[in-house]
Amino acid sequence: MKIAVLVSPAVHPVSGRPCAGEADLAALALAQRLPGELQVWYAGAADDAALADYLARGADNIHSLNLSPDSDVLSALGSALQGVDMVLCGARSGGGDGSGLLPYQLAEQLGAALLPDVLDLSKSDRQWRAVQALPKGVRRTLQASLPLVASVNPRAATAPGWSYARLQQGKILRKAATGAALAPVVLEPARRARALVAASKVSGHARMQGAIAGGDAKAAGVVVKQGDSVEKAQVVLDYLRQHQLVDF
C-alpha cells in the first residue's frame, strides 16, 4: 500500500518564521503507524529552510514539486499522486489564507473517498475505519475502501520531537512541475448581512421580546421583582415544570 502525506509550511505565531504545520505533523505521525510505503509530498515555492522542520520531525524524504506562487497546486498533486492508495493531509494550509477545499478537490480528481477531520485510522476487513472528530467532543466512525483521502485533525497523533540527526539524514527531492494558473480572488463586502438588518424595521427590544416569547406572546417570560428568594425560586420552578424541563 502506498501512503502519501501532504505538507505545507505554516507560520510561527511569534517569530513569523516558517515551521511545520500542526495538522501536517499529526498526519505524518498517523501515517507512520500504518503499514505501507510512506512518501511525503509538497507542492509550491517554499525553500529548503521552510521544509527542513518536517525532516527534523520524522519525514525521511520530501518530494517537492516546484511551482510558482501563482500556480494552482491541485493539478500538479493530482498528477503526482496517481496510483497512491491513501493520502493524508491537514484540513487547510497553516501558512496563509486557505479555503480548506484542497482535500475535497483532490479526492474528486483522484476518484477517491474522502474522510474529513480524522482522529484515527485502522484496517477493518477490506475497508478502512476512521474515527472522525465532531464538535463538542463527539466522535463518529466512518468506513471507506481504498483509494481514500483523509484530512487529519491536529489532535490525531503526537508527532516525534525535533531531531538534528533526522534533519541531517533527510533529503528534499526537487521535481519540476507545472500547475494551472490560479483564478483571481475577488473580495466583496458582506452586503447581504447589512441589507437584511437594514430591511428589518423591528427594533432590538421587539426582537428580544420575540425571542423570549418564542413566537407566542402567551409564552413570554415574566420579570419577578417582588418577594423573597424562595418565592422567586418557586416562580422559576413553576416555569420549568410548565415547559416540562424538569420532572419533579
URTA-V248971 format. One record per run of one state. SS is the DSSP state (H for helix, E for strand, C for the rest). FROM is the first residue (numbers start at 1). LEN is the number of residues. If there is no record, write none. Layout:
[[SS	FROM	LEN] [SS	FROM	LEN]]
This chain:
[[C	1	1] [E	2	5] [C	7	3] [E	10	2] [C	12	6] [E	18	2] [C	20	2] [H	22	11] [C	33	4] [E	37	8] [C	45	3] [H	48	9] [C	57	4] [E	61	6] [C	67	4] [E	71	1] [C	72	1] [H	73	8] [C	81	5] [E	86	5] [C	91	11] [H	102	9] [C	111	2] [E	113	12] [C	125	2] [E	127	7] [C	134	1] [H	135	3] [C	138	1] [E	139	6] [C	145	3] [E	148	5] [C	153	11] [H	164	6] [C	170	1] [E	171	6] [C	177	4] [E	181	1] [C	182	9] [H	191	9] [C	200	4] [H	204	10] [C	214	3] [H	217	3] [C	220	9] [H	229	14] [C	243	6]]
